[in-house]
Amino acid sequence: MAASPDVVVIGGGLIGLLTALELASRDVGVLVLEKDDVGFEQSARSVAAVNLPGRTSNDSPSILRVSSDEWATFVDRWGCSIDLNSEGWHIVVEDEEWIATDRATWAETAGYPDNETLDEAAARERIPQLQGSFRSLDVRPGGHVDAIMVMKGLQIVAERLGVGIRRGTLTTGFGISGRTVTTVRTTYESIPCGTVILAAGIWSPDLCDLLGFHIPMQRIRAPAAETGPLPSGAIPGFLRASTFGARQSRNGTVRITGGFRYSAMLHDLSLRDLRDLRVWAPAFWKNRKDVSLRVSPRLLARELAASLASLRGGKDRTVVPQGFDPTSRPRDRRKQLDDLGRLVPAVRGARIQRAFAGVMDLIPDLQPVVGPIPGVENAYVSTGFSGHGYMYGPGACQAMARLIIDRDAGLDLDSYRPERLAGSLSMRGQLF
Ligand SMILES: Cc1cc2nc3c(=O)[nH]c(=O)nc-3n(C[C@H](O)[C@H](O)[C@H](O)COP(=O)(O)OP(=O)(O)OC[C@H]3O[C@@H](n4cnc5c(N)ncnc54)[C@H](O)[C@@H]3O)c2cc1C
């Protein structure tokens, strides 16, 4: 790679790394700056359920459709293992109001919008692992990949393609001349750049603020746990219910996270949220039974210190922490495991061998933010995947690389334009 990279990518998660690979595969010199280790925040903690090609596809080559195609051919294209499971998505129908919204969103946005609804008897016949009682089961084309393997694999490909990755390097600010970013400042040095891409997950708004662009993002802490190894085939593909989402890895461990409706999702409030209270408050109120609000003293202290420093004219006092490793509540994971065990007896009494949490980047309309940052000539953002970064990632990263190299994303990015965030935004009916 040349001494001064063509593109600096901030964030070594799935989105930053895969965008870097897309660029490097077309001979662009790329440097990735990661404040911790690759995948440390959302990307390696993910359940990584993905949609895969089905019988029918949406007409336009959407980000979601391209992503489905890319996951199906990932191993051939990049030559790294991802442990793709394609046994399907299985959504337990318990709540008619929620499933109606979910089905509508699915039909409208999914690249491959197949959906088969099985009644309880038909579901049990096809998937004998499912016991307990439920109304019906929606089956969709998909499965999951192994998030840790994906992140490891991407690093190997990055090395092969000459992508530089600087771990433990916190981006603190930018050198700007007129409307152009000239350097990316880190705790160690200033790095000259031709183009910069912000792919910093939940911290993207803090970096975008420095470039004069506001992203109304909420940080949502999702609990996650991993059981010890269970007999293979215990969980069919990706299984989702109101209180949990679960998948089994090839080594037998089952990774469990929050479901579509359960207060195990914590909203970590900070000063940033006060700016967007108007957008969020009605949705919080409507879903108050399912949402827990928390103030994070650590984040609040950092925000206050950074605000005071900037009032005093200080530069680069960033609110973005290193080693941010939130936890989940034991009672939440116990409930999730118990509920999963009622549906899938093979999981009953399983030992939890690892408990953790991951913080997701929620945008009010639950659509990612992908495109040029308004008002800046050479800065782009790819963030706000709202708990669906694996589903959207490959398509979004490919579109971003094309946008930068060809000036044409090759896909319709209209719904993801950063500018839309400046208009009147309302929360999508489905909270998560
Ligand atoms: C528990 C859990 C389950 C999930 N399940 C699914 C699922 O089933 N399907 C699905 O599609 N999605 C799922 N997701 C969401 C998906 O994992 C994310 O959308 C995706 O990983 C986001 O990738 P990212 O690269 O944008 O963010 P991240 O992985 O968070 O990466 C951003 C990186 O930027 C770095 N960074 C931030 N600020 C700076 C800075 N100033 N300087 C340097 N580096 C910086 C961070 O350290 C981080 O590594 C899940 C997420 C969680 C937490």
The ligand as an SDF file (V2000), in Angstrom:
LIG
                    3D

 53 58  0  0  0  0  0  0  0  0999 V2000
  -26.1080   -9.4290   19.8780 C   0  0  0  0  0  0  0  0  0  0  0  0
  -26.2350   -9.0290   18.4380 C   0  0  0  0  0  0  0  0  0  0  0  0
  -26.9040   -9.8510   17.5310 C   0  0  0  0  0  0  0  0  0  0  0  0
  -27.0220   -9.4740   16.1970 C   0  0  0  0  0  0  0  0  0  0  0  0
  -27.6400  -10.3070   15.3270 N   0  0  0  0  0  0  0  0  0  0  0  0
  -27.7050   -9.9800   14.0180 C   0  0  0  0  0  0  0  0  0  0  0  0
  -28.2840  -10.8710   13.0850 C   0  0  0  0  0  0  0  0  0  0  0  0
  -28.7360  -11.9570   13.4390 O   0  0  0  0  0  0  0  0  0  0  0  0
  -28.3220  -10.4950   11.7770 N   0  0  0  0  0  0  0  0  0  0  0  0
  -27.8420   -9.2850   11.3380 C   0  0  0  0  0  0  0  0  0  0  0  0
  -27.9280   -8.9860   10.1500 O   0  0  0  0  0  0  0  0  0  0  0  0
  -27.2780   -8.4300   12.2040 N   0  0  0  0  0  0  0  0  0  0  0  0
  -27.2050   -8.7410   13.5220 C   0  0  0  0  0  0  0  0  0  0  0  0
  -26.6450   -7.8870   14.4070 N   0  0  0  0  0  0  0  0  0  0  0  0
  -26.1890   -6.5800   13.9140 C   0  0  0  0  0  0  0  0  0  0  0  0
  -24.8620   -6.6770   13.1960 C   0  0  0  0  0  0  0  0  0  0  0  0
  -23.9680   -7.4550   13.9620 O   0  0  0  0  0  0  0  0  0  0  0  0
  -24.3350   -5.2560   13.0130 C   0  0  0  0  0  0  0  0  0  0  0  0
  -25.3040   -4.5130   12.2850 O   0  0  0  0  0  0  0  0  0  0  0  0
  -23.0210   -5.2120   12.2630 C   0  0  0  0  0  0  0  0  0  0  0  0
  -22.0730   -6.0490   12.8880 O   0  0  0  0  0  0  0  0  0  0  0  0
  -22.5340   -3.7760   12.2470 C   0  0  0  0  0  0  0  0  0  0  0  0
  -21.2310   -3.7570   11.7310 O   0  0  0  0  0  0  0  0  0  0  0  0
  -20.4320   -2.4010   11.7500 P   0  0  0  0  0  0  0  0  0  0  0  0
  -19.1430   -2.6710   11.1150 O   0  0  0  0  0  0  0  0  0  0  0  0
  -21.2930   -1.3030   11.2140 O   0  0  0  0  0  0  0  0  0  0  0  0
  -20.2710   -2.0380   13.3030 O   0  0  0  0  0  0  0  0  0  0  0  0
  -19.2480   -2.5990   14.3970 P   0  0  0  0  0  0  0  0  0  0  0  0
  -19.0660   -4.0460   14.2970 O   0  0  0  0  0  0  0  0  0  0  0  0
  -19.7290   -2.0580   15.7020 O   0  0  0  0  0  0  0  0  0  0  0  0
  -17.8790   -1.9330   13.9740 O   0  0  0  0  0  0  0  0  0  0  0  0
  -17.5800   -0.5750   14.1720 C   0  0  0  0  0  0  0  0  0  0  0  0
  -16.1220   -0.5330   14.5650 C   0  0  0  0  0  0  0  0  0  0  0  0
  -15.6960    0.8250   14.5860 O   0  0  0  0  0  0  0  0  0  0  0  0
  -14.7410    0.9700   15.6190 C   0  0  0  0  0  0  0  0  0  0  0  0
  -14.6930    2.3960   15.9670 N   0  0  0  0  0  0  0  0  0  0  0  0
  -15.7000    3.1720   16.4160 C   0  0  0  0  0  0  0  0  0  0  0  0
  -15.2680    4.4350   16.6360 N   0  0  0  0  0  0  0  0  0  0  0  0
  -13.9600    4.4530   16.2910 C   0  0  0  0  0  0  0  0  0  0  0  0
  -12.9850    5.4670   16.3160 C   0  0  0  0  0  0  0  0  0  0  0  0
  -13.2580    6.7230   16.7040 N   0  0  0  0  0  0  0  0  0  0  0  0
  -11.7260    5.1480   15.9210 N   0  0  0  0  0  0  0  0  0  0  0  0
  -11.4210    3.8760   15.4940 C   0  0  0  0  0  0  0  0  0  0  0  0
  -12.3260    2.8740   15.4920 N   0  0  0  0  0  0  0  0  0  0  0  0
  -13.5940    3.1580   15.8670 C   0  0  0  0  0  0  0  0  0  0  0  0
  -15.3260    0.1120   16.7370 C   0  0  0  0  0  0  0  0  0  0  0  0
  -14.3520   -0.2660   17.6920 O   0  0  0  0  0  0  0  0  0  0  0  0
  -15.8870   -1.0650   15.9740 C   0  0  0  0  0  0  0  0  0  0  0  0
  -15.0040   -2.1590   15.9060 O   0  0  0  0  0  0  0  0  0  0  0  0
  -26.4940   -8.2300   15.7420 C   0  0  0  0  0  0  0  0  0  0  0  0
  -25.8140   -7.4070   16.6480 C   0  0  0  0  0  0  0  0  0  0  0  0
  -25.6830   -7.7980   17.9750 C   0  0  0  0  0  0  0  0  0  0  0  0
  -24.9480   -6.8790   18.9130 C   0  0  0  0  0  0  0  0  0  0  0  0
  1  2  1  0
  2  3  1  0
  2 52  2  0
  3  4  2  0
  4  5  1  0
  4 50  1  0
  5  6  2  0
  6  7  1  0
  6 13  1  0
  7  8  2  0
  7  9  1  0
  9 10  1  0
 10 11  2  0
 10 12  1  0
 12 13  2  0
 13 14  1  0
 14 15  1  0
 14 50  1  0
 15 16  1  0
 16 17  1  0
 16 18  1  0
 18 19  1  0
 18 20  1  0
 20 21  1  0
 20 22  1  0
 22 23  1  0
 23 24  1  0
 24 25  2  0
 24 26  1  0
 24 27  1  0
 27 28  1  0
 28 29  2  0
 28 30  1  0
 28 31  1  0
 31 32  1  0
 32 33  1  0
 33 34  1  0
 33 48  1  0
 34 35  1  0
 35 36  1  0
 35 46  1  0
 36 37  1  0
 36 45  1  0
 37 38  2  0
 38 39  1  0
 39 40  1  0
 39 45  2  0
 40 41  1  0
 40 42  2  0
 42 43  1  0
 43 44  2  0
 44 45  1  0
 46 47  1  0
 46 48  1  0
 48 49  1  0
 50 51  2  0
 51 52  1  0
 52 53  1  0
M  END
$$$$
